[in-house]
């Protein structure tokens, strides 16, 4: 498997089944992952701030920085690779207050609500999330399987599964440790 790093204020999409999209140090930022299992398309966005009106020049130079410019662009880019809105699995991680201990600015919370508002207006359902708290997270999206792994310091990595997929996740975990293939 080849890792493709998604930096801060960055996004990567792939239809390579061997690719793993990974982003690090999600504090108040959000990692938004989308995956179409039929088209085999995955995308991972690491946005930093809720609204581009905070700095229109930066938004024009890097639309991946802001939720309101980055999220629509993520979805349009996925559609160009063959993804279908009705099949997309949408998951998010981050929005903590790890770097804002006083919670004075509430960037994580503002990012979260901006993302939810944008998705709701577009008629897109959030399927699973690991948000809030005070820890930074690392997220890995396996494009071939759609598995989304969340790493939090001091806590065992966990797969962020969709409702009803817990059994499949257990089978995957068993297959990883036994080395036996698993059918989906």
Secondary structure, DSSP 8 states (H G I E B T S, - for coil): -EEEE--TTEEEEE--TTEEEEEEEESSSEEEEEEETTTTEEEEEEE-BS-GGG-HHHHHH-GGGBHHHHHHHHHHHHHHTT--GGGEEEEEEE---TT-TT-SS-HHHHHHHHHHHHHHHTT----EEEE-SS--EEEEEETTT--EEEEETTEEEEE---TT-HHHHHHHHHHHHH------
